[in-house]
Protein backbone atom coordinates (compact mmCIF):
# COMPACT_ATOMS: atom_id res chain seq x y z
CA UNK A 1 0.00 0.00 0.00
CA UNK A 2 1.53 3.24 -1.17
CA UNK A 3 1.04 6.47 0.75
CA UNK A 4 1.42 9.64 -1.25
CA UNK A 5 3.22 11.48 1.50
CA UNK A 6 4.05 14.45 -0.72
CA UNK A 7 0.38 15.13 -1.37
CA UNK A 8 -0.41 14.70 2.32
CA UNK A 9 2.44 17.02 3.29
CA UNK A 10 1.30 19.66 0.80
CA UNK A 11 -2.23 19.50 2.12
CA UNK A 12 -0.96 19.80 5.67
CA UNK A 13 1.37 22.63 4.71
CA UNK A 14 -1.45 24.52 2.97
CA UNK A 15 -3.66 24.26 6.04
CA UNK A 16 -0.75 25.63 8.10
CA UNK A 17 -0.43 28.55 5.69
CA UNK A 18 -4.14 29.28 6.05
CA UNK A 19 -3.70 29.27 9.83
CA UNK A 20 -0.75 31.63 9.53
CA UNK A 21 -2.80 33.88 7.27
CA UNK A 22 -5.58 34.16 9.84
CA UNK A 23 -3.06 34.64 12.65
CA UNK A 24 -1.53 37.51 10.68
CA UNK A 25 -4.95 39.14 10.22
CA UNK A 26 -5.69 38.81 13.94
CA UNK A 27 -2.26 40.18 14.83
CA UNK A 28 -2.79 43.11 12.44
CA UNK A 29 -5.97 43.96 14.29
CA UNK A 30 -3.96 44.25 17.49
CA UNK A 31 -5.53 41.20 19.12
CA UNK A 32 -3.72 38.19 20.53
CA UNK A 33 -1.06 36.66 18.48
CA UNK A 34 2.54 37.73 18.06
CA UNK A 35 4.64 35.91 15.47
CA UNK A 36 3.27 32.39 15.80
CA UNK A 37 4.54 31.53 12.33
Secondary structure, DSSP 8 states (H G I E B T S, - for coil): ----HHHHHHHHHHHHHHHHHHHHHHHHTTSS-S---
